[in-house]
Amino acid sequence: MTQKMMIKKNIIALAVIAFFYSCKETPKEEVPQNQSYITVSDAQFNTMKMELSSPVERNFDVAVSCSGRIDVPPQNKAKVTALANGFVKNTKLLVGDKVTKGQALLSIQSTEIVDIQKEYLDVAEQISFLKSEYDRQKTLYNEKITSQKNYLKAESEYRSAMGRYQSLQQKLYIFNISPSNVQKGKIVSAITIFAPISGVVSVMNAVNGMAVSPTDVLLEIVNNNDLHIEMSVFEKDILKIKEEQTIKFTVPEASKDVFTGYVHLIGKSVEGEDRSINVHGHLDDATKQKLFSGMFVQANILVDSQKGFSIPKDAVFLENGKNYVLVLKSHQKGVYSFDKAFVEKGSSNEDFIEIKLNDIVTNKTSILTKGVFDIIN
C-alpha cells in the first residue's frame, strides 16, 4: 500500500468518527425556572417610603349593592304652567334663582282672559233680573196664578245662569283676578303667575314674547330642603333590607366622596321588568347641602358584618386579569427580594380589602403594602 493511499484511508476514518460523534444527542443545559423575583435595594426602599405589613383581621361590612338617585318629595316639586293661551309678557328669572311661595314669577298677555271677564260681567248683570223673575214666578205659582211651566222655566234659567256665574268666578280666582273688580268694570288683559312653593328654579322654558298654552310648562321649582335617596333593590336582596340600616353611596359623575344615609322606608311591591323594590333613604343636613335633586348614585346598604384578613387596597395589583401581592422572600446584603403571589379578594371598604389566605399568603406573611405600583410598572 503506498503512502498516498494510507493518508487517504486515515482521512476517511477521521471523517467517519467525526460524523458518528456529531450524530450523538448533545445533552441540554438545565434552564432555571423563572421565579418572578423583584428586587429593591435598601436605598430604594427608603427613598420610595415603602412599607411592609402582614394581613390583619378586621370587621368587614356585608352590603347589598344598588343604584338610585337623589330626589325630593312630590310636595317639594312644582311645574308652573301658563293657565291660558297667550304670550309671555314679562319674566326675569334664570335657572338657579331662588323664589319664595307667592312671589310673582311672570305675566301672561291673553285675549282669552279678557273674554272670560266679559262673559262673567254679562252673567253677573243677568243674575239680578233672573233671580227676581224666579222669585216672582214662584210666588205666582204658589198662589196658583201662573202655570207650573212658567215657574219651572224661570227656575231653570236662573239656576243655569248661577252655574255659569259661579264657574266663571272660579276661573277668575285661578287666574288671580278679583271678581269684584271685574263687576266694577276693571278688566285686565294680563295675568300674573305666582310661585306655588318656595325653592330654586331648576328648569326655565319661558322667554319674553313666547306663545304659550295651558299645557306648556314654563318653569319648574325644586325645594331641596327635604332631599332624600331613592334606590332600586332587586327582589333577591330585599329580605335583607331593614329600616335604620346604614347606606353608603357615591355620586360617580360628580365626586369620589362617600356619603352616608339610612334606610327609612321599604316598598311593598315588586315593579318593572328588573323586578326591583323601591327603598327610600334619609340624609343628614350636612349631606343635603352637598347634593342636588336628580343626581345618579351608586349605593351600598350595609346588612351585616363579618371578620376577615385584610391588607391596604394599594397592596393589590391586577395582572392578566388576576390579583397579586408582592410577598417578601428575603432581605439580605441590603436587598429586598419579592415574589408575586396570587390572592383572592373578598369584601372591601374605603381603605382595606379582604384577602383569602392560602399556602403562600398567611397571616404571618410580610407583604409590600406601600410603594407597590412604583416597582411593578
Secondary structure as the mmCIF struct_conf table of DSSP 4:
data_model
#
loop_
_struct_conf.conf_type_id
_struct_conf.id
_struct_conf.beg_label_comp_id
_struct_conf.beg_label_asym_id
_struct_conf.beg_label_seq_id
_struct_conf.end_label_comp_id
_struct_conf.end_label_asym_id
_struct_conf.end_label_seq_id
HELX_RH_AL_P HELX_RH_AL_P1 GLN A 3 CYS A 23
BEND BEND1 LYS A 24 LYS A 24
HELX_LH_PP_P HELX_LH_PP_P1 GLU A 25 ASN A 34
STRN STRN1 TYR A 37 SER A 41
HELX_RH_AL_P HELX_RH_AL_P2 ASP A 42 THR A 47
TURN_TY1_P TURN_TY1_P1 MET A 48 LYS A 49
STRN STRN2 GLU A 51 SER A 53
STRN STRN3 VAL A 56 ASP A 71
HELX_RH_3T_P HELX_RH_3T_P1 PRO A 74 ASN A 76
STRN STRN4 LYS A 77 THR A 81
BEND BEND2 LEU A 83 ASN A 85
STRN STRN5 GLY A 86 THR A 91
TURN_TY1_P TURN_TY1_P2 VAL A 95 GLY A 96
STRN STRN6 LYS A 98 VAL A 99
TURN_TY1_P TURN_TY1_P3 LYS A 101 GLY A 102
STRN STRN7 ALA A 104 GLN A 109
HELX_RH_AL_P HELX_RH_AL_P3 THR A 111 ASN A 142
TURN_TY1_P TURN_TY1_P4 GLU A 143 LYS A 144
BEND BEND3 ILE A 145 THR A 146
HELX_RH_AL_P HELX_RH_AL_P4 GLN A 148 ILE A 174
TURN_TY1_P TURN_TY1_P5 PHE A 175 ASN A 176
HELX_RH_AL_P HELX_RH_AL_P5 PRO A 179 GLN A 183
TURN_TY1_P TURN_TY1_P6 LYS A 184 GLY A 185
BEND BEND4 SER A 189 SER A 189
STRN STRN8 ALA A 190 PHE A 194
BEND BEND5 PRO A 196 ILE A 197
STRN STRN9 GLY A 199 MET A 204
TURN_TY1_P TURN_TY1_P7 ASN A 208 GLY A 209
STRN STRN10 ALA A 211 VAL A 212
TURN_TY1_P TURN_TY1_P8 PRO A 214 THR A 215
STRN STRN11 VAL A 217 VAL A 222
HELX_RH_3T_P HELX_RH_3T_P2 ASN A 224 ASP A 226
STRN STRN12 HIS A 228 PHE A 234
HELX_RH_3T_P HELX_RH_3T_P3 GLU A 235 LYS A 240
TURN_TY1_P TURN_TY1_P9 GLU A 243 GLU A 244
STRN STRN13 THR A 246 THR A 250
TURN_TY1_P TURN_TY1_P10 PRO A 252 ALA A 254
HELX_LH_PP_P HELX_LH_PP_P2 ASP A 257 VAL A 258
STRN STRN14 PHE A 259 ILE A 266
BEND BEND6 LYS A 268 SER A 269
STRN STRN15 GLU A 271 GLU A 271
TURN_TY1_P TURN_TY1_P11 GLY A 272 ARG A 275
STRN STRN16 SER A 276 LEU A 283
HELX_RH_AL_P HELX_RH_AL_P6 ASP A 285 LYS A 288
TURN_TY1_P TURN_TY1_P12 GLN A 289 LYS A 290
TURN_TY1_P TURN_TY1_P13 SER A 293 GLY A 294
STRN STRN17 PHE A 296 PRO A 312
HELX_RH_3T_P HELX_RH_3T_P4 LYS A 313 ALA A 315
STRN STRN18 PHE A 317 GLU A 319
TURN_TY1_P TURN_TY1_P14 ASN A 320 GLY A 321
STRN STRN19 LYS A 322 GLN A 332
TURN_TY1_P TURN_TY1_P15 LYS A 333 GLY A 334
STRN STRN20 VAL A 335 PHE A 342
STRN STRN21 GLU A 344 SER A 348
BEND BEND7 GLU A 350 ASP A 351
STRN STRN22 PHE A 352 LYS A 356
BEND BEND8 ASP A 359 VAL A 361
TURN_TY1_P TURN_TY1_P16 ASN A 363 LYS A 364
STRN STRN23 ILE A 367 LYS A 370
BEND BEND9 GLY A 371 GLY A 371
HELX_RH_AL_P HELX_RH_AL_P7 VAL A 372 ILE A 376
#
